[in-house]
Amino acid sequence: MMSFSKLGLLILVHFLVSPEPISSSSSPSSEEIPKAFLKLAKESDVFDWMVGIRRKIHENPELGYEEFETSKVIREKLDELGIPYKHPLAVTGVVGYLGSGNPPFVALRADMDALSMQELLEWEHKSKIDGKMHGCGHDSHVAMLLGAAKILQQHKHMLQGTVVLVFQPAEEGGMGAKKMVDAGALEKVEAMFAVHVSPSYALGEVASRSGSFGAGSGFFEALISGKGGHGAIPQLAIDPILAASNVVVSLQHLVSREADPLDPQVVTIGQFQGGGAYNVIPDSVTLGGTFRGFSVGGMTRLKTRIEEVIVGQAAVQRCNATVKFDEESPFVPPTINDKGLHLYFHQVASDMLGSSRVREAEPMMASEDFSFYQQVVPGCIYLLGLQDENGEKLAFPHSPFFKVNEDALPYGAALQASLAVRYILDHNSEVPLQSASKRDEL
C-alpha cells in the first residue's frame, strides 16, 4: 500500500500549513541562482555526499521493478534531509515533495534501474552483482536528484511552490514512467525536467533541443511455424527458415519504400532462432526485433505493417505466423521536448555555464520513456556532458566499459535545482516577497 513516510507526513502537514517565506533582500537574483547553486554543489559536503550515494548504488545494481535496495537508499536520504515522500509507486518508485505544497508544481525525474550486463571496467566500486551493471548512468541520475534535493532543502524559503522529486523504476524497457503516471506521480504537476549523462559532450557542457529529441521504440516477437523434415528431402517439409529469411528482407522495405524519408524510421531484427542440426529443417523459427521512429503516426503505421508483412510473407511460404507486441503499450512514444521549456532550460543553463557551453543536440534513435510523462505534462530532457577533454575517452552507455565522470555530478544537481527554483519564481511572481532567516541564505 502506498503511503507517506512517517517523518515525511509530519513535515508535509507543516509546510502545507506554514510555508517558509521567500527573501528578496538576502536571496540572489533569479539570474544568479544557477551559479550560486553550482558553487554550493561543488563543496565537499554536497559533492562527497552525492559520490557516496552513487557508488553505493553502483555496487548494488538492480533491474527494473527490482530496485528495492536502491529505493531504500533514496528513502533513507530523503528522511535524512527531512523531505516527505510517497512510497511505493509502480512497485519501487518514490515521489518526494519540497516547498509550500501549493502551485506551481514542477517535477524532476531520476531513473533507478540497471542493465542486465556484466561490468568489465575495473575500479574500486565495481558492481558486486554478476550479470548486472549500471551501464547507463542511472545511479548518477539518482545521486544528482538527491543532490538537487539537498540544495533545495537548504533554500526552501525560495520555494513558494512545490518541487516534486520523481524516482522512477524500470526505464530500460519496462515502461516505468507509464506506471508512475498511472500511479498518480504527476498529480498537479505542470512542467517536468530530466537529465541524462552523456560522454558525447564535454564536462561542464549540456545539450538539448526543442521538438524531436529521441525516437519512439517498440519491440516485437514473431513465431513462424512450418513443418520439420530432413534437409535431404525438403519437398516433404515446410521450411520456416526460408519463410523467416524472406520476412527479414521484406521488413527492410517498410523503411526504404513505405516510410516518408523526412520521417526517419528503423526496423531491426536482432534475434533469429531456429533449428538445432545442420541437416534438419525445424518446425519453427522465432524472430525478435525493434522498430523506431520520431512520430506517433509513423510508429503506429510501422507496427501495423510489421505484423502484416510477417504474417503475409510467412503465408507465401506456406507457413503460419503469430506476432506479439507488448500488451500494455505497443511502443514507447517519441521523446518530444516542449518548445517553451527548452527555451527556459537554455536560459537557466546559460546563466550557469555560459551560452557557449549549452549545445544543440542532434535527434537520436535511442528512446527514453520520459516521453510518457511528456504525454501528460510539458517536459524537457537534456544531456549532461561527462567527457574530460584532457582525460581518457569514455565509453558510451550500454557498454560494459561505461564509466561516469563523477565531476559531472555537481553540474547536474545544481542545474536540476536551478530549473525548479527558477520555474517557481518565474511562475509565481505575484507572491509578495518576505524576509528569510539568515541560516537560509546562499
KEMARDREN-207299 format. One record per residue: residue in three letters; x, y, z of N, C-alpha, C in turn. Coordinates in steps of 0.02 Angstrom, whole numbers, plus 50000, padded with zeros to 5 digits. Example, Ala and Ser with C-alpha at 12.3 -4.5 7.8 and 13.67 -1.06 7.14 Angstrom:
// residues 2
ALA506604971650390506154977550390506604983550390/SER506424988850354506844994750357506455000250394/
This chain:
// residues 442
MET500434994050000500005000050000500445006250000/MET500295011149957500685017249953500545021550014/SER501065024650041500965028950099501505034150102/PHE501395039450142501915044250157502365041250211/SER503005043250210503445041550266503165044950328/LYS503285041850387503025044650449503305051650461/LEU503965052350456504265058950463504005063550409/GLY503975060850348503775064950292503065067650299/LEU502615063650327501915065750334501875071750381/LEU502265071550436502265077150483502535083450450/ILE503075082550411503375088350377502915091050325/LEU502585086550287502135088750234501565092850264/VAL501275090450319500745094150352500995101050373/HIS501615101250399501895107550422501965112550365/PHE502255110350308502365115450257501745116950217/LEU501235112550220500595114250190500265119950229/VAL500375119950295500065125050338500495131250344/SER501155130250351501605135850365502205135850318/PRO502105137350255502675137650210503165143150230/GLU503815141850223504305146850241504315152450189/PRO504435158450210504405164150164505025164550119/ILE504945168450067505495169850021505795176550041/SER506445177250033506765183550049506995187049986/SER506815193149977507055197049920507705200449937/SER507835201450002508435205150022509045200750028/SER508955194350050509535190050063509655184950008/SER509175183849964509245178849912509555181949850/PRO509895177849808510185180449746509635181949697/SER509805185849646509325187049593509205180549555/SER508665180549515508495174549477509075172349433/GLU509425177249402509975175549358510585172849395/GLU510655174549459511235172449498511155165549528/ILE510535163049532510405156749565510805150849536/PRO510825149849470511185143949445511925143749465/LYS512275149349460512985149349478513075148349553/ALA512625151349592512665150549665512555143249684/PHE512065139949652511935132849666512515128449643/LEU512825130149586513385126149563513975126549611/LYS514095132549636514635133349685514495129049747/LEU513875129049769513685125049827513755117649813/ALA513545115449753513565108349736514275105649731/LYS514755110149719515455108049714515795107649782/GLU515475110349834515765109949900515745102749926/SER516215101049967516325094049986515725090950020/ASP515365094650061514815091450097514245089350051/VAL514175092549993513675090549945513975085649895/PHE514565087349868514875083149817515035076249844/ASP515365075849901515555069349930514935065249948/TRP514415068649970513785065249987513485062049925/MET513485065549868513225062749806513665056949781/VAL514315057749785514765052449763514655046049803/GLY514565046749868514445040949910513805037349891/ILE513285041149877512645038149856512735034549791/ARG513045037849743513135034949676513535028449680/ARG514055028349718514475022349721514125016549757/LYS513735018149807513355012849842512855009649795/ILE512505013749757512015011049710512355007349653/HIS512935009849631513295006649576513524999649596/GLU513734998849658513974992349681513414987249687/ASN512804989649692512234985149703511684986549651/PRO511824985249587511344986749534510734982149537/GLU510154984949520509534981249520509154982649456/LEU508854977449427508484978149365507794981149377/GLY507434982449323506794985649326506294982149372/TYR505964986049415505474983649464505784979249518/GLU506454979049520506804975449573507224980249615/GLU507114986749608507554991749639507384992949712/PHE507294987549750507074988149820507614991349864/GLU508234989249856508774992149897508924999349875/THR508905000549809509005007349784508465011949812/SER507845009649810507295013549837507385014749912/LYS507645009849947507775010650018508295016050031/VAL508825016049991509345021149998509045028049987/ILE508635028749935508325035149920507895037549979/ARG507495033050006507055034950062507455036750124/GLU508005033250135508435034950193508725041950185/LYS508925043650125509215050250113508675055750117/LEU508075054350093507535059250100507355060250173/ASP507345054750212507225055350284507775059650316/GLU508395058350295508965062150322508885069650309/LEU508605071250250508515078250231507865081250258/GLY507435076950286506795079350311506305080950256/ILE506325077050202505895078150144505355072750143/PRO504725074650143504185069650141504145066250073/TYR503875060250072503825056550010503265051450012/LYS503065049149954502595043649946502985037549921/HIS502785031649946503105025349926502645019649947/PRO502575014349906502865013749839502375015749784/LEU502635018049730502265018949668502595014649615/ALA502215011249575502495006949522503015002149552/VAL502834998949606503224993749641503774996749685/THR504255000349654504825002849693504895010349690/GLY504475013849653504545021049643504445025049707/VAL504765030849708504715035449765504585042449736/VAL504135046149767504005053149747504065057549809/GLY504545062149807504655066749863504365073549849/TYR504265077549902503945084149895504335089349935/LEU504485094949901504825100549932504435106849919/GLY504405111449969504095117849956503475118949997/SER503035123149970502445125450007501855120650003/GLY501865116049955501285111849944500765115049900/ASN500905121149877500445124849834500745125549764/PRO500335127549714500595128749647501095134449647/PRO501525134849597501585130049541501955123649562/PHE501785118049528502105111549540502565110049481/VAL503205108849495503685106949444504035100549466/ALA504125095849420504395089249436505085088349407/LEU505495084549443506165082549420506185074849423/ARG506455071749370506445064349365507145061349367/ALA507215055749403507815051549400507595044349393/ASP507895040549347507755033549339508245029449381/MET508035023549404508415019949455508715013249432/ASP508475010449376508635003549360509305002749324/ALA509584996749331510214994949299510074990649237/LEU510614988349207510574984249146510794977049161/SER510534972449121510724965449127511344964249085/MET511924966049114512564965249079513124964949131/GLN513674962049111514244961149156514714967149151/GLU514854970349207515324975949206516034973449195/LEU516384976249147517064974249131517574979649150/LEU517334985249174517774990549196518024988949267/GLU518674989149277518954987549342519064993949383/TRP518704994549439518815000049486518554998049554/GLU518695002149603518555000349673517824998949686/HIS517375002349650516665001749665516294998149608/LYS516614993349578516324989349525515704985549552/SER515244984049507514644980249525514824973849562/LYS514474972549616514574966349655514084960849633/ILE513654962349586513144957549564513314955249493/ASP513464948849486513624946149420513044947049372/GLY513204949349311512694950049259512254956149265/LYS512414960649312512034966849319512514972649327/MET512344978249294512794984049294512394990449282/HIS512604995649315512335002249298512725004849238/GLY512525002449180512875004149118512555009849079/CYS512085013449110511765019049076511755025349119/GLY512065025049177512135031049218511555032649264/HIS511085027949272510505029349314510705030249388/ASP511255027049408511505028149476511695035449486/SER511995038449435512175045549441511555050049438/HIS511045047949401510435051949398510105052249467/VAL510095046549502509815046449570510225050949617/ALA510885050249612511325054249656511245061749643/MET511175063649580511095070749564510425073449586/LEU509895069449580509245071849603509225072549679/LEU509545067949714509605068649786510035074649804/GLY510565075849764510965081849774510565088149763/ALA510145088249711509705093949700509225094849759/ALA508975089249785508525089549843508875092549904/LYS509505090749913509885093449969509965101049963/ILE510125103249903510205110449890509535114049900/LEU509005111249873508355114349878508115114649950/GLN508245109449988508025109350058508395114750098/GLN509015116150080509385121450114509125128350096/HIS508745128750041508495135250019507735134850008/LYS507405131350052506685130350043506285136750051/HIS506595141950080506245148350085506115151350016/MET506465148849965506365151349897505805147749860/LEU505525142549892505045138249858504335140049877/GLN504075145549849503375147149858502975143449804/GLY503045137049806502765132349758503015125549778/THR502955120549735503115113749754503555110349702/VAL504095107349725504535103249683504375095949697/VAL504235092249645504065085149650504655081049625/LEU504935076949669505525072849654505295065849634/VAL505385064049571505125057749546505705052849536/PHE505735047749577506235042449571505875036349540/GLN506045034949479505665030349437506015023649425/PRO505645018049430505935011549412505885010249337/ALA506245005249314506125001849251506095006349190/GLU506595010649182506625014549119506855010349061/GLU507275005349076507585001249023507104995948997/GLY506604998148959506154993448927505554991348969/GLY505514993649031504974991649075504404996549078/MET504475002249043503965007449042503775009749112/GLY504295010449154504165012749222503845019549225/ALA504005023949177503705030549177502945030149169/LYS502725025749126501995024949116501655022649180/LYS501975017949214501685015449277501685020849330/MET502195025149330502205030649378501655035649364/VAL501545037049300500985041449281500325038449303/ASP500245032049287499615028649305499505028549381/ALA500055028549419500005028449492499895035349522/GLY499875040549480499735047249504500335051449524/ALA500925049649498501535053249517501535060549495/LEU501165062049442501165068849415500555072949436/GLU500225071049488499645074749511499825082049523/LYS499475086549491499555093849496500185096549461/VAL500615092149436501235094449403501065097949337/GLU501415103449324501295107149262501905107649217/ALA502485105449241503085105349200503565100249230/MET504005097449188504455092149212505125092349175/PHE505655090849212506335090849183506685084349202/ALA507145082249159507555076349173508235077349141/VAL508735074249171509425074549145509655067549130/HIS510065066749077510385060349062511125061749046/VAL511565058049079512275058949068512475056548998/SER512995059648970513205057948902513945059348892/PRO514335054448868515035055648852515135059248786/SER514585060648750514635064248686514815071548695/TYR514735074048757514865081148770515375081848826/ALA515715087548826516245088748874515965090148943/LEU516365088748993516195090449061516055097949065/GLY515485099649096515295106649100514885109049042/GLU514715104548996514265106048941513605102448951/VAL513075105348923512425102048920512155102848850/ALA511675098548832511395098848764510675096548765/SER510275099848726509585097848717509335100848652/ARG508695099848638508395102648578507645103148588/SER507335107648552506615108248552506325103148503/GLY505755100348519505435095648474505735088648481/SER505825085348424506055078348424506745077648454/PHE506775074248511507405073148547507625065848540/GLY507165061248553507305054148548506745050548512/ALA506915045048482506415041248444505965037248490/GLY505365035748465504955030748497505225023948481/SER505075019048522505335012348508504835007048530/GLY504825001548494504414995848512504784989448497/PHE504564984148528504864977548518504334972548497/PHE504534967748458504064962648436504404955848434/GLU504004950648439504254943748433503774940048387/ALA504044936348341503634932648293503814925248295/LEU503314921048294503414913848289503164911648220/ILE503624909148180503454906748113503474899148114/SER502904896048101502834888748107502744885548039/GLY503124880248028503064876347966502994869047982/LYS503374864947947503374857747959504074855247952/GLY504334852248004505024849948004505134843947958/GLY505754842947942505924837247899506674836847888/HIS506884831947850507594830847835507814835647779/GLY508414838147787508674842747737508764839647668/ALA508784832947665508874829547601508224829047561/ILE507664829647596507014829147562506574835247581/PRO506774841247561506414847347581505704847647555/GLN505544843847502504874844147474504344841247521/LEU504574837347570504104834547619504034838947681/ALA504414844347683504384848947740504094855747717/ILE503954859847765503774866847752504274870947791/ASP504714874247756505324877047786505204883947818/PRO505194884347884505094890747917505714895247914/ILE506304892247904506914896347898506884900447833/LEU506664897347779506584900947716506064906447724/ALA505514904847756504994909947767505254915747810/ALA505614914047863505884919247908506394923547872/SER506794920547828507284924347790506944929447745/ASN506394927447713506004932047671505694937647714/VAL505484935947773505204940947818505724946247834/VAL506334944147851506854948947869506984953847813/VAL507044951347752507164955647694506574960347682/SER505974957647685505374961647671505264967147722/LEU505444965947784505354971047836505774977247821/GLN506354976347789506764982147773506444986647720/HIS506014983747679505664987747629505164992547660/LEU504954991247722504494995847755504815002747764/VAL505465002747776505825009047785506025011947717/SER506295007747673506565010347611506035012147559/ARG505425009147563504925010347512504245012547537/GLU504135012547602503475014547627503505020547674/ALA504065021447708504115026947755504285033547720/ASP504015038947745504205045647721504935046847737/PRO505355048447688506065049647702506185055147753/LEU505695059747760505755065247807505505063347877/ASP505275057147884505055054447949505475048247964/PRO506095049147990506565043547997506275037748037/GLN506385031748012506165025648045506685020248038/VAL506675015548084507145009948084506775003548104/VAL506914998148068506684991448088507294986948090/THR507404983848147507994979548155507784972748184/ILE508014967448152507934960648179508574958948217/GLY508514958048281509094956448322509114949348347/GLN508574945648333508544938648357508264934348301/PHE508614928848286508404924048235508594917148262/GLN508104913448287508244907148320507824901548289/GLY508154896148268507794890548239508274885048219/GLY508084878948232508494873248212509024871548262/GLY509194865148262509714862748308510214858048274/ALA510104856648210510554852148174510634854848103/TYR511214853848073511364856648007510964853247952/ASN510704847347963510354843647909509614842547924/VAL509344846447971508634845647990508274852347982/ILE507714852247946507284858047940506854858248003/PRO506864863748041506494864048105505754865148093/ASP505374864148146504654865348143504494872848145/SER504924876648178504764883748187505394887948194/VAL505314894448185505844899348193505554905248233/THR505954907948278505744913848316506164919748295/LEU505824925248280506154931548263505994936648317/GLY506484940948333506364946448379506674952648352/GLY506344958348361506624964448334506354970748367/THR506584976348342506384982848367506204987348309/PHE505754992048321505584997148272505585003948306/ARG505805009048269505905015648298505705021048249/GLY505485026748276505295032348233505175038548275/PHE505085044248241505025050648275504315053348278/SER503835049748252503145052148257502685046448279/VAL502175048148317501705043048340501345039848281/GLY501155044048231500825041348172501265036548134/GLY501895038248126502365033848091502475027348129/MET502515027748195502615021748236501995017248232/THR501415020248233500795016348229500735012648163/ARG500885016248108500865012948042501385007448037/LEU501985008848065502515003948061502324997548099/LYS502034998348157501814992548195501314988248156/THR500824991648125500314988048087500624984248028/ARG501074987647993501374984547934501864978947952/ILE502204979348009502654974048031502254967548039/GLU501684967948071501284961948080501024959348013/GLU500794963847970500534961747905501064958347862/VAL501674961147862502214958347822502414951447848/ILE502484950847914502694944447942502184938947926/VAL501554940447939501024935547926500974934047852/GLY500994939247810500934938347738501514934547707/GLN502114936347724502694932947696502744925747719/ALA502544924447781502534917547804502034913547764/ALA501454916547749500934912947711501164911347640/VAL501544915847610501814914547543502224908147542/GLN502574906747597502994900847602502624895147637/ARG501954895547641501524890347668501594889447744/CYS501854894547777501934894347850501404898647884/ASN501324897447948500904901647990501344906048034/ALA501094911948051501484916448093501034920048143/THR501294920848203500964924948254501474930248277/VAL501224936248289501654941848308501414944648375/LYS501874945648421501714948348487502064955048498/PHE501684960048520501944966348544501784966748618/ASP502074971648652501924972448723501174973748730/GLU500854970048774500124970548781499914977248812/GLU500324979848858500134985948893500234992148850/SER500794992548814500934998148770501344995548712/PRO501084996048651501444993048594502104996348579/PHE502195002548601502845005848592502915011748639/VAL503535013448654503685019448692503625025348645/PRO503255030548663503165036148617503815039848604/PRO503855043648549504445047948538504515053048594/THR505125054948608505265060048659505265066848625/ILE504765070948642504665077448610504725082848663/ASN505255086748661505365092048710504915098048695/ASP504595100548747504175106448741504595112548722/LYS504365116248673504755121948648504875127148703/GLY504345128848739504415133948791504895131748847/LEU504845125448869505285122948922505995122248897/HIS506085120648832506765120348805507085127248807/LEU506725132348786507005139148788507155141248860/TYR506725139248906506835140648977507465137049002/PHE507525130648984508125126849003508755130248975/HIS508725132448913509305135648881509515141848919/GLN509025145748942509185151948979509495150349046/VAL509195145749084509455144049150510155140949144/ALA510245136349096510905133249087511425138349065/SER511225143049023511695148249001511905152649060/ASP511435154149104511605158149163512095154349208/MET512065147749208512535143849248513205142849215/LEU513195141049151513805138649117514075143349065/GLY513665148149043513835152248985513525149248923/SER513285153448878512915151048820513325146548775/SER513985147348774514405143248731514445136048754/ARG514245134748817514275128048845513595124548842/VAL513105127848812512435124948803512355123348729/ARG512365116848714512395114648645511705112448618/GLU511655112548552511055110048518511155102648504/ALA510755098348534510825091048524510515088948458/GLU510805083848428510515080848368509985075748389/PRO509455074948350508975069648366509315062848366/MET509105058348409509425051848412508895046348410/MET509095040648382508635035048376508545031248441/ALA508945032748491508835029748557508175032448585/SER507845028348626507205030348654507275031648729/GLU506795035248757506795037148827506075037048851/ASP505925033248903505225033048923505005039248962/PHE505445044248966505235050848989504655053448946/SER504605050548885504075052548839503375051248867/PHE503305046348911502655045048941502435050948985/TYR502915054049019502755060049058502555065749012/GLN502905066248955502775071748908502095071148875/GLN501785065248878501115064548853500595067548901/VAL500815068748963500355071249015500485078649030/VAL501125080549035501315087449050501885089549004/PRO501975096048992502555098348954503195096048990/GLY503675093648951504295091248981504895092748938/CYS505475092848970506115093948934506645089548966/ILE506975085648925507545081548948508175084048913/TYR508725083948948509345086548920509925081848937/LEU510475082648901511065078548910511595082448950/LEU511935078948994512465081849035513135078749016/GLY513595082948996514245080448972514665077249026/LEU515015071949007515455068249052516185068549032/GLN516325069948970516995069048942517485074448965/ASP517975072349004518535076749021518985077248959/GLU519035083248932519395084048870520135082248876/ASN520395082148937521095080248948521165073248976/GLY520615069648981520625063049012520505057448962/GLU520385051448989520275045548947519625046248908/LYS519595043048850518995043048809518485038348842/LEU517905041048857517395037148892516975033148843/ALA516775027148865516335022848825515615025448829/PHE515215023448779514525025648776514085021248821/PRO513495023848839513035019748880512875013048847/HIS512715008348888512565001348870513184997648847/SER513765000248864514394996648854514614993848921/PRO514914987848923515164985248986515744989249015/PHE515994994048974516544998348996516305005449012/PHE515645006349013515365013049026515595015549095/LYS515765022049097516015025049159515735032049167/VAL515525033749227515275040449242515855044549271/ASN515965050349242516435055049271516075058649328/GLU516265057149389515895059749447515965067249456/ASP516445070349420516495077649422515895080949390/ALA515485077049354514885079849322514305080449372/LEU514335076949428513775076849474513555083849498/PRO514025088249516513795094949538513415098749485/TYR513615097949421513275101549368512545099249362/GLY512445092649364511765090049358511325091949417/ALA511615091349478511225093049537511045100449539/ALA511525104649524511405111849527510915114149473/LEU510975111149413510535113249359509815110949372/GLN509735104749397509065102449414508745106949467/ALA509135108449518508875112749572508715119749545/SER509135122349501509035129049473508415129249429/LEU508315124149389507725123849346507095124049388/ALA507095120349443506495120149486506365126949519/VAL506885129749550506805136149585506605141649537/ARG506955142049481506805147349433506095146649405/TYR505895140449393505215139349368504705142049418/ILE504805140349481504325142649532504335150249538/LEU504925153249538504965160549543504645163949483/ASP504775161249424504525164249362503775163449354/HIS503495158149385502775156849378502395158549441/ASN502715162049486502385163949548502575171049568/SER502645175349519502895182149531502405186449570/GLU501765184149572501275188149608501315187249683/VAL501705182249707501765181149779502215186549810/PRO501995190149860502415195349891503025192349925/LEU503595195649920504205193249950504245195550022/GLN504485190850066504545192350136505255190750158/SER505415192050219506095190950243506205183650261/ALA506825181350253507015174550272507545174850325/SER507625169550363508125169350414508825168850384/LYS509305171050422509995171350397510255164450378/ARG510025159250413510275152450400510075149850331/ASP509575152950300509335150650235509675154250177/GLU510145158750193510465162550140510935158150101/LEU511055159950036511565156649996512245158850019/
